[in-house]
Amino acid sequence: MFLALLIYVDDIIRLGNGSCARIEFKAYLNNCFQTKDLGPMKYFLGIEVARSPRGLFLHQCKYALEIV
């Protein structure tokens, strides 16, 4: 089983190959801290996450358009 956490200031992303570990860790965090689940990830640090049947795609189109 694999569980990875990406933490940046007050944002946490949980990644893993087993939903049980992610659910248990989320419950543990909720017991220790006041947390809010924002649902499936859409943006993180200016990177947009797009889902498709082929997998996840990361891009910065919105960020690039804002700069231009």
N, C-alpha and C positions, 0 to 999 in steps of 0.2 A: 504494500500500500504506500502511496506517495501523497504527501500534503505539503504544499508550498505556500508561504505567505509573502506577499509583497506589501511593504508598509512604507508610506510616505506621509509624514506628519500625522494627520488624523484619518487617513484613508487606508483601508486594508483590503487586499484582494486575496481570496482563498482559492487555490487551485489544487486539484487532486484527481486521481484516477478512481476514487471510490466516494460515492455520495455520502456514505455513512460517516466517514471521517470528517468531511466538511460540515455535516449537520451537527455532529457531536462537538466539534470545535466552535461552531457558531453558538451553540447552547452554552458552552463554557464561557465564551466571551460575554454573552448576555448576562450570565450570573456574576461576572467580575466587574463589568463596566456597563454603562448605558450606551447601547449601540443601536444603529438603525440600518436595516437591510434595504438597499436601494434597488434590489432586483438585479437582473442580468446587466453586466457591465456594458456601458455605451461609450463612455469617455474616461480616460485616465491620463492625467498630466499632458493634456493637449493631443492625445492619441485617440482616434476614434476606433472602436471595435465593431466590425460588421460580421454577422454570422451568416453562414450559408450551409447547405448540405455537405459542401466540400471541407468545411472547417471554419476557423476564425481568420479574419483578415484585419490587419492593423494598418491604418493610414492616417495621414495628417492633412487631408484635403481642406478641411475647414480652417485649420490653422494657416495653411499656405494662402488661402483666399483672403483671410483677414489681414495678412501682411501686405499682400498686393493691393 
